[in-house]
């Protein structure tokens, strides 16, 4: 058998009342409580939690204070760096503007006509314009691109000596007609320079040429080395272009390098690029990986100023003071934690005494199973206002209640043993693959003593592993489709002989976990002789091979014999076909049941399944056959002790209830209808709804012939049709009328 849970360990214990406590479940408890009982595990855990909470609270508070101080120091550093880089950016921007104004003065001193006379222009540039001396180089170009003057460090140079990048800047200025500041020119730190250009215009504003002034990168007028300040391990001031080329650095060898190689600055620069922020004079700060980086931009030359500081080195002077504060705070918190733990142990002393008494109470249950309660009654429960008093009262009440429960459990166990010993069918309770409980009838059927079945593997009742595997598959399919099992099973007795049994299996309703823990209840009925009779020719001729109910011919013959055997009366069945409107319907769609018990009345039920064709079409004929077999079992369960059933053909069934009143017949019909409607078969992962429409005919006793039997069946069929017409899944009935 296949109950759904694991094997039961309790099978090895003796039958009868086992009691609520077992000697192995408790340790030996001393009779006398010590003067200072040791605290229990709960008290120790609570004290440990309290001490740990104090330590964590103190440590957490100290950590929060330290973090707040560090954050305040960091905020001061951020404000200081922001102010610094903004100031440096403004200073550099003012230098750029000053250089542009000086170049504008030079442009104003060059008259448009001088461009046509290079000698005069050269003299003016060298002698007549003192502002030219502020630049390291000055060039003047005409509109046609010819270079009129190329003055390098006060000396005239050939036009061909002009750098292509510088020539491009002059051309751009004349084309765009506005002042420009070039990108960095030159590939070496000593040769790096920046060109400032200014257009030359005639009186009406037409561009006639351009003048340029060049400053070396580290010249006094641009980025002198002194601006970089001395090298410090904790901070660096860096100027670089928008593209990341370093223009000024405390380490001269880093000039013209790239910021991607600068610790701290590389990450801040990458984030700034992703943000795509415009260059403004306002500073912003980025903190990452122990570095504090403040950045500010200069819009005109497209340069940036950065101050990169090591946050760890800046905070180093405070570490000593913080370490001292940590030691003082830790000592104070530890002292408070120890004091709190000792106080809690003292306050928990009554609770430890209560625990000791409760253990003695349990020990008394084990030691005095015969009902004597002297040891338990002699317990002295501790008195302490509050929770301990409440728990002591609860324990006293539980002590009395458990003795009462022991007596009730003994009565229940005795009743269960009586049921198992005298039930007319075999009863087996199984869990997992092991039999846990078996009644006397089941043991006799299987050839075992009841004690031998306790703990016996279910496979021992089958012919072999393959037979057992087929049984498992069959049971699993039945539970999946029907929610239970009802079928004939071949078992092996202890002596190896076969025995056939009709097996009904049920699991308790409710959650799956509860049903699995409760196991599966099996009801066994020996049908070995009945199965043998099914092989006889007469049985086969009169029974439906699919459902094993009577077939139509045997049903009509048996119903006719029953009607002839009824005591004579004036009643008949003539005109039964017209009875569909003979009795008014009750409010629930069924005929009103007649009051009183009609001892001689014969009730016939005619049933037709609703929605059966959907099962055949969508799940297949095998599923349809399974539905017919299961419906036959549901009908048989309701009428096996009060009548008999037959399958008339297809999905039509009939039931005969001899000596049954109309009211009782209607009640049984409702039970059959409800059982079929409550079942929800499942095939191929899909559920189906199956119900039955039931027609009922009540017949007074009297003589009968074959025609009267057919009239009775037609009347029941018409009542069934009326039940379908009124909405299906209901009972409709009327009495047969006199002829």
C-alpha positions as CSV (number, residue, x, y, z in Angstrom):
1,X,0.0,0.0,0.0
2,X,1.1,3.6,-0.6
3,X,0.4,5.9,2.3
4,X,2.0,9.3,1.6
5,X,4.4,9.9,4.5
6,X,7.5,8.3,6.0
7,X,7.6,5.1,8.2
8,X,6.2,5.5,11.7
9,X,8.6,5.1,14.6
10,X,5.7,4.6,17.0
11,X,4.9,1.2,15.6
12,X,7.4,-0.5,17.8
13,X,5.6,0.7,21.0
14,X,3.1,-1.6,22.7
15,X,-0.6,-1.1,21.8
16,X,-3.0,0.5,24.2
17,X,-2.7,3.7,26.2
18,X,0.9,4.9,25.8
19,X,0.5,7.9,28.0
20,X,1.4,11.5,27.5
21,X,5.0,11.2,28.8
22,X,7.7,8.6,28.4
23,X,10.7,8.0,30.8
24,X,13.1,8.4,27.9
25,X,11.8,11.9,27.1
26,X,13.1,13.5,30.3
27,X,16.3,13.7,32.3
28,X,16.3,12.7,35.9
29,X,15.3,15.7,38.1
30,X,16.6,15.9,41.7
31,X,14.0,15.8,44.3
32,X,15.2,18.9,46.2
33,X,15.7,22.3,44.6
34,X,19.1,23.9,45.3
35,X,19.2,27.1,47.4
36,X,20.5,29.0,44.3
37,X,19.2,27.2,41.2
38,X,21.4,27.6,38.2
39,X,19.8,29.8,35.5
40,X,18.2,28.0,32.6
41,X,19.3,28.3,28.9
42,X,16.7,31.0,28.2
43,X,17.9,33.2,31.1
44,X,21.5,32.7,30.0
45,X,20.5,33.7,26.4
46,X,18.6,36.7,27.6
47,X,21.6,37.9,29.7
48,X,23.9,37.3,26.8
49,X,21.6,39.3,24.5
50,X,21.4,42.1,27.0
51,X,25.2,42.3,27.5
52,X,25.7,42.1,23.7
53,X,23.0,44.8,23.2
54,X,24.8,47.1,25.7
55,X,28.2,46.5,24.0
56,X,26.7,47.0,20.6
57,X,24.9,50.2,21.6
58,X,28.0,51.7,23.3
59,X,30.2,50.7,20.4
60,X,27.7,51.9,17.9
61,X,27.3,55.2,19.6
62,X,31.0,55.7,19.7
63,X,31.3,54.8,16.1
64,X,28.6,57.2,15.1
65,X,30.3,60.0,17.0
66,X,33.6,59.2,15.3
67,X,31.9,59.1,11.9
68,X,30.2,62.4,12.6
69,X,33.5,64.0,13.5
70,X,35.2,62.5,10.4
71,X,32.3,63.8,8.2
72,X,32.6,67.3,9.7
73,X,36.3,67.3,9.1
74,X,35.8,66.1,5.6
75,X,33.2,68.8,4.9
76,X,35.6,71.5,6.1
77,X,38.2,70.1,3.8
78,X,35.7,70.1,0.9
79,X,34.8,73.7,1.5
80,X,38.4,74.7,1.8
81,X,39.4,72.9,-1.4
82,X,36.4,74.3,-3.3
83,X,37.3,77.9,-2.4
84,X,41.0,77.2,-3.3
85,X,40.3,75.8,-6.8
86,X,37.7,78.5,-7.6
87,X,40.3,81.2,-6.6
88,X,43.0,79.6,-8.8
89,X,40.6,79.2,-11.7
90,X,39.6,82.9,-11.4
91,X,43.2,84.0,-11.3
92,X,44.1,82.0,-14.4
93,X,41.0,83.2,-16.2
94,X,42.0,86.8,-15.4
95,X,45.5,86.2,-16.8
96,X,44.0,84.9,-20.1
97,X,41.7,87.9,-20.3
98,X,44.7,90.2,-19.6
99,X,46.7,88.6,-22.3
100,X,43.8,89.1,-24.7
101,X,43.4,92.7,-23.8
102,X,47.2,93.3,-24.4
103,X,46.9,91.6,-27.8
104,X,44.0,93.9,-28.5
105,X,46.1,96.9,-27.8
106,X,48.7,95.6,-30.3
107,X,46.0,95.1,-32.9
108,X,44.8,98.6,-32.4
109,X,48.3,99.9,-33.1
110,X,48.5,98.2,-36.5
111,X,46.9,100.4,-39.2
112,X,45.3,98.5,-42.1
113,X,47.7,100.0,-44.6
114,X,50.8,98.7,-42.8
115,X,50.0,95.2,-43.9
116,X,51.1,96.2,-47.4
117,X,54.5,97.5,-46.2
118,X,56.3,94.8,-44.3
119,X,59.3,97.0,-43.4
120,X,57.1,99.6,-41.8
121,X,55.0,97.0,-40.1
122,X,58.2,95.3,-38.8
123,X,59.5,98.5,-37.3
124,X,56.1,99.3,-35.6
125,X,55.9,95.8,-34.1
126,X,59.5,95.9,-32.7
127,X,59.8,99.5,-31.7
128,X,56.4,101.2,-31.6
129,X,54.3,98.7,-29.6
130,X,55.8,98.1,-26.1
131,X,53.0,95.6,-25.3
132,X,54.6,93.2,-27.7
133,X,57.3,92.5,-25.1
134,X,54.7,90.7,-22.9
135,X,54.6,87.8,-25.4
136,X,57.2,85.3,-26.2
137,X,56.4,85.5,-29.9
138,X,54.3,87.7,-32.2
139,X,53.0,87.1,-35.7
140,X,51.1,89.3,-38.1
141,X,49.4,87.8,-41.2
142,X,47.6,89.3,-44.1
143,X,44.2,88.2,-45.3
144,X,45.7,86.2,-48.1
145,X,47.5,84.1,-45.6
146,X,50.9,85.6,-46.1
147,X,52.9,86.1,-42.9
148,X,54.1,89.7,-42.7
149,X,55.9,89.5,-39.4
150,X,57.2,86.5,-37.4
151,X,58.9,87.8,-34.3
152,X,60.3,85.0,-32.0
153,X,61.8,86.2,-28.6
154,X,62.5,89.7,-30.1
155,X,64.1,88.3,-33.3
156,X,62.7,88.1,-36.7
157,X,62.3,84.7,-38.2
158,X,61.4,83.4,-41.6
159,X,57.7,82.9,-42.3
160,X,58.5,79.2,-43.0
161,X,59.6,78.7,-39.4
162,X,56.0,79.2,-38.2
163,X,54.5,76.0,-36.7
164,X,51.5,74.6,-38.8
165,X,49.3,74.7,-35.7
166,X,50.0,78.4,-35.2
167,X,49.4,79.1,-38.9
168,X,46.0,77.3,-38.5
169,X,45.0,79.4,-35.6
170,X,45.8,82.6,-37.6
171,X,43.7,81.3,-40.5
172,X,40.8,80.4,-38.2
173,X,40.8,83.9,-36.7
174,X,40.6,85.6,-40.1
175,X,37.8,83.2,-41.2
176,X,35.7,83.4,-38.1
177,X,36.5,87.1,-37.4
178,X,36.8,86.8,-33.6
179,X,39.6,86.4,-31.0
180,X,40.7,82.9,-30.2
181,X,42.8,81.0,-27.7
182,X,44.4,78.0,-29.2
183,X,44.8,74.5,-27.9
184,X,48.1,73.5,-26.4
185,X,50.9,73.6,-29.1
186,X,54.1,71.6,-28.8
187,X,54.9,68.1,-27.6
188,X,57.6,68.8,-25.0
189,X,57.2,70.5,-21.7
190,X,59.8,73.2,-22.4
191,X,58.3,73.9,-25.9
192,X,54.6,73.8,-24.9
193,X,52.8,77.1,-25.6
194,X,49.5,78.8,-26.1
195,X,48.6,81.2,-28.9
196,X,46.2,84.2,-28.6
197,X,44.9,85.7,-31.8
198,X,43.0,88.9,-32.7
199,X,41.5,89.9,-36.1
200,X,42.7,93.1,-37.8
201,X,39.8,95.2,-39.3
202,X,39.3,98.2,-41.5
203,X,37.1,101.1,-40.6
204,X,33.9,99.4,-41.9
205,X,34.8,96.2,-40.0
206,X,36.2,94.1,-42.8
207,X,38.9,91.7,-41.7
208,X,42.2,92.5,-43.3
209,X,44.5,90.3,-41.3
210,X,45.3,88.8,-37.9
211,X,47.8,89.3,-35.1
212,X,48.9,86.6,-32.7
213,X,50.7,86.5,-29.4
214,X,52.3,83.4,-28.1
215,X,53.1,82.5,-24.4
216,X,55.1,79.6,-23.3
217,X,53.1,77.3,-21.0
218,X,55.3,77.9,-17.9
219,X,56.0,81.5,-18.6
220,X,55.4,84.1,-15.9
221,X,52.4,85.4,-17.8
222,X,50.6,82.0,-17.9
223,X,51.4,79.1,-15.6
224,X,54.7,79.8,-13.8
225,X,56.3,76.8,-11.9
226,X,55.8,78.7,-8.6
227,X,52.0,78.3,-9.0
228,X,52.3,74.5,-8.6
229,X,53.5,75.0,-5.0
230,X,55.9,72.6,-3.2
231,X,55.3,68.9,-3.5
232,X,53.1,67.5,-0.6
233,X,52.3,63.9,0.0
234,X,48.7,64.6,1.0
235,X,47.7,67.1,-1.7
236,X,48.4,68.1,-5.4
237,X,47.3,71.2,-7.4
238,X,46.9,70.3,-11.0
239,X,45.9,72.3,-14.1
240,X,44.8,70.3,-17.2
241,X,42.9,70.8,-20.4
242,X,39.4,69.6,-21.1
243,X,41.0,66.6,-22.9
244,X,42.9,65.6,-19.8
245,X,46.4,66.9,-20.8
246,X,48.3,68.1,-17.7
247,X,49.5,71.8,-18.0
248,X,50.8,72.3,-14.4
249,X,51.8,69.7,-11.8
250,X,54.0,69.8,-8.6
251,X,56.2,67.2,-10.3
252,X,57.5,68.8,-13.5
253,X,58.0,65.5,-15.3
254,X,54.2,65.0,-15.2
255,X,53.6,68.1,-17.3
256,X,52.0,67.1,-20.6
257,X,51.0,63.8,-19.1
258,X,47.4,62.6,-18.8
259,X,45.1,62.7,-15.8
260,X,44.2,59.1,-16.3
261,X,47.5,58.2,-14.6
262,X,46.8,60.4,-11.6
263,X,45.4,58.5,-8.6
264,X,42.1,59.8,-7.4
265,X,41.9,62.4,-10.2
266,X,41.4,59.8,-13.0
267,X,38.2,58.5,-11.4
268,X,36.8,62.0,-10.8
269,X,37.7,63.1,-14.4
270,X,36.0,60.0,-15.8
271,X,32.8,60.7,-13.9
272,X,32.9,64.4,-14.9
273,X,33.1,63.3,-18.6
274,X,30.2,60.9,-18.2
275,X,28.1,63.7,-16.6
276,X,28.9,66.0,-19.6
277,X,28.9,69.1,-17.4
278,X,29.8,72.5,-18.9
279,X,32.9,74.3,-17.8
280,X,32.0,76.9,-15.2
281,X,33.9,78.8,-12.5
282,X,31.9,76.9,-9.8
283,X,33.7,74.0,-8.1
284,X,32.4,70.6,-7.3
285,X,34.0,67.8,-5.2
286,X,34.2,64.1,-5.8
287,X,35.2,61.6,-3.0
288,X,36.4,58.2,-4.0
289,X,38.8,55.5,-2.7
290,X,40.3,57.7,0.0
291,X,40.8,60.8,-2.2
292,X,39.0,64.1,-2.0
293,X,39.1,65.8,-5.5
294,X,37.8,69.4,-6.1
295,X,37.4,70.6,-9.7
296,X,36.7,74.0,-11.2
297,X,36.7,75.0,-14.8
298,X,37.8,78.0,-17.0
299,X,35.4,78.4,-19.9
300,X,37.5,80.5,-22.3
301,X,40.7,78.3,-22.5
302,X,38.7,75.1,-21.7
303,X,41.0,74.3,-18.8
304,X,40.4,72.8,-15.4
305,X,41.9,73.2,-12.0
306,X,42.0,70.3,-9.6
307,X,43.0,69.9,-6.0
308,X,43.6,66.2,-5.1
309,X,43.9,65.4,-1.4
310,X,44.5,62.1,0.5
311,X,41.7,61.9,3.0
312,X,43.5,59.3,5.1
313,X,46.6,61.4,5.6
314,X,44.5,64.5,6.4
315,X,42.7,62.5,9.2
316,X,45.9,61.0,10.6
317,X,46.4,63.8,13.3
318,X,43.0,62.8,14.8
319,X,43.7,59.1,15.1
320,X,45.6,59.3,18.3
321,X,42.8,61.2,20.0
322,X,40.2,58.9,18.7
323,X,42.1,55.8,19.9
324,X,42.2,57.2,23.5
325,X,38.5,58.0,23.3
326,X,37.8,54.5,22.0
327,X,39.6,52.9,25.0
328,X,37.7,55.1,27.5
329,X,34.3,54.4,25.9
330,X,35.0,50.7,25.6
331,X,35.9,50.4,29.3
332,X,32.8,52.2,30.4
333,X,30.5,50.2,28.1
334,X,32.0,46.9,29.3
335,X,31.5,47.8,33.0
336,X,27.9,48.8,32.3
337,X,27.3,45.5,30.4
338,X,28.7,43.3,33.3
339,X,26.6,45.2,35.9
340,X,23.5,44.8,33.7
341,X,24.2,41.0,33.3
342,X,24.6,40.4,37.1
343,X,21.4,42.4,37.8
344,X,19.4,40.3,35.3
345,X,20.7,37.1,36.8
346,X,19.5,38.2,40.3
347,X,16.1,39.2,39.0
348,X,15.7,35.9,37.0
349,X,16.3,33.7,40.2
350,X,12.5,33.1,40.6
351,X,12.2,32.0,37.0
352,X,15.0,29.5,37.5
353,X,13.1,28.1,40.5
354,X,9.9,27.9,38.4
355,X,11.8,25.9,35.7
356,X,13.1,23.5,38.3
357,X,9.6,22.9,39.7
358,X,8.2,22.4,36.2
359,X,10.7,19.7,35.5
360,X,9.9,18.0,38.7
361,X,6.2,18.1,37.7
362,X,7.0,16.3,34.5
363,X,9.1,13.8,36.3
364,X,6.2,13.2,38.7
365,X,4.0,12.3,35.7
366,X,6.4,9.6,34.7
367,X,7.1,8.3,38.2
368,X,3.4,8.1,39.2
369,X,1.6,6.6,36.1
370,X,-0.8,4.7,38.4
371,X,-2.6,7.9,39.3
372,X,-0.8,8.8,42.6
373,X,0.0,12.5,42.5
374,X,1.9,12.9,45.8
375,X,5.2,14.1,44.3
376,X,3.5,16.6,42.0
377,X,1.2,17.9,44.7
378,X,4.1,18.5,47.0
379,X,5.8,20.9,44.6
380,X,6.4,24.4,46.1
381,X,5.9,26.9,43.3
382,X,7.9,30.1,43.6
383,X,6.1,33.4,44.4
384,X,7.2,36.5,42.6
385,X,4.8,39.3,41.6
386,X,4.2,39.4,37.9
387,X,4.9,36.9,35.2
388,X,6.3,34.2,37.5
389,X,3.1,34.0,39.6
390,X,1.1,33.8,36.4
391,X,3.2,31.0,35.0
392,X,3.1,29.1,38.3
393,X,-0.8,29.2,38.2
394,X,-0.7,28.0,34.6
395,X,1.6,25.1,35.5
396,X,-0.6,24.1,38.4
397,X,-3.7,24.1,36.1
398,X,-1.8,22.2,33.4
399,X,-0.8,19.5,36.0
400,X,-4.4,18.8,36.8
401,X,-5.5,19.1,33.2
402,X,-2.9,16.6,31.9
403,X,-4.0,13.9,34.4
404,X,-7.6,14.4,33.0
405,X,-6.3,14.1,29.5
406,X,-4.4,10.9,30.3
407,X,-7.7,9.3,31.5
408,X,-9.5,10.5,28.3
409,X,-6.7,9.2,26.1
410,X,-7.0,5.8,27.7
411,X,-10.7,5.7,27.0
412,X,-10.2,6.8,23.4
413,X,-7.5,4.2,22.9
414,X,-9.7,1.5,24.3
415,X,-12.5,2.5,21.9
416,X,-10.1,2.4,19.0
417,X,-8.9,-1.1,19.9
418,X,-12.5,-2.2,20.1
419,X,-13.2,-0.8,16.6
420,X,-10.1,-2.5,15.2
421,X,-11.1,-5.8,16.8
422,X,-14.7,-6.0,15.9
423,X,-15.1,-4.0,12.6
424,X,-16.7,-6.2,9.9
425,X,-14.2,-4.9,7.3
426,X,-10.4,-4.8,7.3
427,X,-8.9,-1.5,8.5
428,X,-5.3,-0.5,7.8
429,X,-3.5,2.8,8.5
430,X,-0.3,3.3,6.6
431,X,2.3,6.0,6.4
432,X,4.9,6.1,3.7
433,X,5.7,2.6,2.7
434,X,5.1,1.0,6.1
435,X,1.9,-0.3,7.7
436,X,1.4,1.5,11.0
437,X,-1.9,0.1,12.3
438,X,-4.1,-2.8,11.4
439,X,-7.4,-4.2,12.6
440,X,-8.2,-7.9,13.4
441,X,-10.2,-8.5,10.2
442,X,-7.4,-7.1,8.0
443,X,-4.9,-9.3,9.8
444,X,-7.0,-12.4,9.3
445,X,-7.6,-11.6,5.7
446,X,-3.8,-11.3,5.1
447,X,-2.9,-14.3,7.3
448,X,-0.9,-12.3,9.9
449,X,-1.3,-11.5,13.6
450,X,-2.2,-7.8,14.2
451,X,1.2,-7.2,15.9
452,X,3.1,-8.6,12.9
453,X,1.5,-6.1,10.5
454,X,2.8,-3.1,12.6
455,X,5.9,-1.8,10.8
456,X,5.6,-4.3,8.0
457,X,6.8,-2.9,4.6
458,X,3.9,-2.6,2.1
459,X,5.9,-4.4,-0.6
460,X,5.7,-7.6,1.5
461,X,2.0,-7.9,0.6
462,X,2.7,-8.0,-3.2
463,X,4.2,-10.6,-5.5
464,X,7.4,-8.7,-6.2
465,X,8.9,-5.4,-7.0
466,X,7.3,-5.1,-10.5
467,X,3.8,-5.9,-9.0
468,X,4.4,-3.4,-6.3
469,X,5.5,-0.7,-8.8
470,X,2.3,-1.3,-10.8
471,X,0.3,-1.0,-7.7
472,X,2.0,2.4,-6.9
473,X,1.3,3.7,-10.4
474,X,-2.3,2.6,-10.2
475,X,-2.9,4.2,-6.8
476,X,-1.1,7.4,-7.8
477,X,-3.3,7.7,-11.0
478,X,-6.4,7.1,-8.9
479,X,-5.6,9.7,-6.3
480,X,-4.8,12.2,-9.1
481,X,-8.0,11.6,-11.0
482,X,-10.5,10.8,-8.2
483,X,-8.9,12.0,-5.0
484,X,-9.1,8.5,-3.6
485,X,-8.9,4.8,-4.6
486,X,-11.6,2.2,-5.1
487,X,-10.7,-1.0,-6.8
488,X,-9.9,-4.7,-6.6
489,X,-6.4,-5.6,-5.6
490,X,-4.5,-9.0,-5.4
491,X,-2.4,-9.4,-2.2
492,X,-0.3,-12.2,-0.9
493,X,-1.0,-13.7,2.4
494,X,1.7,-14.6,4.8
495,X,1.8,-18.2,3.6
496,X,2.1,-17.0,0.0
497,X,-1.4,-17.7,-1.2
498,X,-3.3,-15.0,-3.1
499,X,-6.3,-13.1,-1.7
500,X,-8.4,-10.6,-3.6
501,X,-9.8,-7.6,-1.8
502,X,-11.9,-4.6,-2.7
503,X,-9.8,-1.6,-1.4
504,X,-11.1,1.8,-0.6
505,X,-8.5,4.4,0.3
506,X,-9.0,7.8,1.8
507,X,-6.9,10.7,3.1
508,X,-8.1,13.3,5.5
509,X,-9.2,16.6,4.0
510,X,-7.2,19.7,4.6
511,X,-3.7,20.9,3.8
512,X,-1.4,18.5,2.0
513,X,1.1,18.5,4.9
514,X,-1.6,17.5,7.4
515,X,-2.9,14.8,5.1
516,X,0.6,13.4,4.6
517,X,1.3,13.4,8.4
518,X,-2.0,11.6,9.1
519,X,-1.3,8.9,6.6
520,X,-3.8,7.0,4.5
521,X,-6.8,4.9,5.7
522,X,-7.4,1.6,3.8
523,X,-10.7,-0.4,4.0
524,X,-10.4,-4.0,2.8
525,X,-13.2,-6.4,1.9
526,X,-12.4,-10.0,0.9
527,X,-13.9,-10.6,-2.5
528,X,-12.0,-13.7,-3.4
529,X,-15.2,-15.8,-3.6
530,X,-17.1,-13.0,-5.4
531,X,-14.4,-12.7,-8.0
532,X,-14.6,-16.4,-8.6
533,X,-18.3,-16.1,-9.2
534,X,-17.7,-13.4,-11.8
535,X,-16.0,-16.0,-14.0
536,X,-19.3,-18.0,-14.2
537,X,-21.2,-17.8,-17.5
538,X,-24.4,-16.6,-15.8
539,X,-22.7,-13.7,-14.1
540,X,-21.0,-12.5,-17.2
541,X,-24.3,-12.6,-19.2
542,X,-26.1,-10.5,-16.6
543,X,-23.5,-7.8,-15.8
544,X,-21.9,-4.9,-17.6
545,X,-18.2,-5.8,-18.1
546,X,-17.0,-2.2,-17.7
547,X,-18.7,-1.2,-14.4
548,X,-19.6,-4.7,-13.1
549,X,-23.1,-3.5,-12.5
550,X,-26.2,-5.3,-13.8
551,X,-26.8,-4.8,-17.5
552,X,-30.1,-3.6,-18.9
553,X,-31.5,-7.1,-19.6
554,X,-30.7,-8.4,-16.1
555,X,-32.0,-5.2,-14.6
556,X,-35.4,-5.4,-16.4
557,X,-35.8,-9.1,-15.4
558,X,-34.9,-8.5,-11.8
559,X,-37.2,-5.5,-11.5
560,X,-40.1,-7.5,-13.0
561,X,-39.5,-10.3,-10.5
562,X,-39.4,-7.7,-7.7
563,X,-42.7,-6.1,-8.8
564,X,-44.4,-9.5,-9.1
565,X,-43.3,-10.3,-5.6
566,X,-44.9,-7.2,-4.1
567,X,-48.1,-7.6,-2.1
568,X,-51.2,-7.2,-4.3
569,X,-52.7,-3.8,-4.5
570,X,-54.8,-1.7,-6.8
571,X,-51.9,0.5,-7.9
572,X,-50.3,0.1,-11.4
573,X,-48.1,2.0,-13.7
574,X,-50.5,2.8,-16.5
575,X,-50.2,6.4,-17.7
576,X,-46.8,6.9,-16.1
577,X,-45.5,8.6,-19.1
578,X,-47.8,11.5,-18.5
579,X,-46.6,12.0,-14.9
580,X,-44.0,14.6,-15.7
581,X,-46.5,17.3,-14.8
582,X,-48.4,15.3,-12.2
583,X,-46.6,16.6,-9.1
584,X,-45.8,20.4,-8.7
585,X,-42.0,21.1,-8.3
586,X,-40.6,22.3,-5.0
587,X,-38.7,25.5,-4.7
588,X,-35.3,23.7,-5.3
589,X,-36.4,22.2,-8.6
590,X,-37.4,18.7,-7.2
591,X,-40.8,17.2,-6.6
592,X,-42.2,17.8,-3.1
593,X,-41.5,14.7,-1.0
594,X,-44.5,12.9,0.3
595,X,-44.8,12.9,4.1
596,X,-44.7,9.7,6.1
597,X,-43.1,6.3,5.4
598,X,-44.7,4.3,2.7
599,X,-43.5,0.8,3.6
600,X,-44.5,-0.9,0.5
601,X,-43.4,1.7,-2.1
602,X,-40.9,0.8,-4.8
603,X,-38.6,3.7,-5.9
604,X,-36.8,3.7,-9.2
605,X,-34.0,6.2,-10.1
606,X,-33.0,7.0,-13.6
607,X,-29.6,8.9,-14.0
608,X,-27.9,10.4,-17.0
609,X,-24.5,12.1,-16.7
610,X,-24.2,15.8,-17.6
611,X,-21.2,17.0,-19.8
612,X,-19.9,13.4,-20.2
613,X,-19.3,13.9,-23.9
614,X,-16.8,16.6,-23.2
615,X,-14.6,14.1,-21.3
616,X,-14.8,11.6,-24.2
617,X,-13.9,14.3,-26.8
618,X,-11.2,16.1,-24.9
619,X,-9.6,13.5,-22.7
620,X,-10.3,10.3,-24.8
621,X,-12.4,7.2,-24.4
622,X,-10.1,5.7,-21.8
623,X,-10.8,8.6,-19.6
624,X,-14.5,8.3,-20.3
625,X,-14.4,4.6,-19.3
626,X,-12.7,5.6,-16.1
627,X,-15.4,8.1,-15.4
628,X,-18.1,5.5,-15.9
629,X,-16.3,3.0,-13.6
630,X,-15.9,5.6,-10.8
631,X,-19.5,6.9,-11.1
632,X,-20.6,3.3,-10.8
633,X,-18.6,2.9,-7.5
634,X,-20.1,6.2,-6.2
635,X,-23.6,5.0,-6.9
636,X,-22.8,1.6,-5.3
637,X,-21.5,3.2,-2.1
638,X,-24.8,4.9,-1.6
639,X,-27.2,2.0,-2.4
640,X,-25.4,-1.2,-1.7
641,X,-27.3,-1.7,1.6
642,X,-30.7,-0.4,0.5
643,X,-31.1,-1.4,-3.2
644,X,-29.2,-2.3,-6.3
645,X,-27.9,-0.5,-9.4
646,X,-27.4,-1.2,-13.1
647,X,-25.9,0.4,-16.2
648,X,-28.5,0.7,-18.9
649,X,-26.1,1.8,-21.6
650,X,-23.8,4.7,-22.5
651,X,-23.8,7.1,-19.5
652,X,-27.3,6.0,-18.2
653,X,-27.7,4.3,-14.9
654,X,-30.6,3.1,-12.9
655,X,-31.2,2.3,-9.2
656,X,-34.0,0.2,-7.6
657,X,-34.9,0.9,-3.9
658,X,-37.3,-1.8,-2.7
659,X,-39.5,-1.1,0.3
660,X,-38.4,2.5,0.3
661,X,-40.6,5.5,0.9
662,X,-40.7,8.4,-1.6
663,X,-39.0,10.7,0.9
664,X,-36.2,8.3,1.6
665,X,-35.8,7.6,-2.1
666,X,-35.5,11.3,-2.8
667,X,-32.9,11.6,0.0
668,X,-30.8,8.8,-1.5
669,X,-31.1,10.3,-5.0
670,X,-29.8,13.6,-3.6
671,X,-26.8,11.8,-1.9
672,X,-25.9,10.2,-5.2
673,X,-26.2,13.5,-7.1
674,X,-24.1,15.3,-4.5
675,X,-21.4,12.6,-4.5
676,X,-21.1,12.8,-8.3
677,X,-21.2,16.6,-8.4
678,X,-18.5,16.9,-5.7
679,X,-16.1,14.8,-7.7
680,X,-13.8,16.7,-10.1
681,X,-11.9,14.2,-12.3
682,X,-8.5,15.3,-13.7
683,X,-6.9,13.8,-16.9
684,X,-3.8,14.9,-18.7
685,X,-3.5,17.9,-16.3
686,X,-7.0,19.2,-17.0
687,X,-10.0,19.1,-14.7
688,X,-13.5,18.3,-15.8
689,X,-17.0,19.0,-14.3
690,X,-19.2,15.9,-14.1
691,X,-22.7,15.9,-12.6
692,X,-25.9,13.8,-12.9
693,X,-29.6,14.6,-13.7
694,X,-31.8,12.1,-11.7
695,X,-35.4,11.2,-12.4
696,X,-37.4,9.5,-9.6
697,X,-40.5,7.4,-9.9
698,X,-42.3,5.9,-6.8
699,X,-44.6,2.9,-7.5
700,X,-47.2,1.4,-5.2
701,X,-47.0,-2.4,-4.9
702,X,-49.1,-4.6,-7.2
703,X,-48.9,-7.0,-10.1
704,X,-46.6,-6.2,-12.9
705,X,-45.6,-7.4,-16.3
706,X,-43.0,-6.6,-18.9
707,X,-45.0,-3.8,-20.3
708,X,-45.5,-2.3,-16.9
709,X,-41.7,-2.5,-16.2
710,X,-41.0,-0.7,-19.5
711,X,-43.6,2.0,-18.6
712,X,-42.0,2.5,-15.3
713,X,-38.6,2.9,-16.9
714,X,-40.0,5.4,-19.4
715,X,-41.6,7.4,-16.6
716,X,-38.2,7.5,-14.8
717,X,-36.5,8.5,-18.1
718,X,-39.1,11.3,-18.6
719,X,-38.4,12.5,-15.1
720,X,-34.7,12.5,-15.8
721,X,-35.3,14.5,-19.0
722,X,-37.3,17.0,-17.0
723,X,-34.4,17.4,-14.6
724,X,-32.1,18.1,-17.5
725,X,-34.5,20.6,-19.0
726,X,-34.7,22.5,-15.7
727,X,-30.9,23.1,-15.6
728,X,-29.3,19.6,-14.9
729,X,-27.5,18.5,-11.8
730,X,-30.8,18.0,-9.9
731,X,-33.4,15.4,-8.9
732,X,-36.9,15.5,-10.4
733,X,-39.6,13.0,-9.6
734,X,-43.3,12.1,-9.9
735,X,-45.4,9.0,-8.9
736,X,-46.6,6.4,-11.4
737,X,-50.3,6.6,-11.9
738,X,-53.0,3.9,-11.8
739,X,-54.1,2.4,-15.1
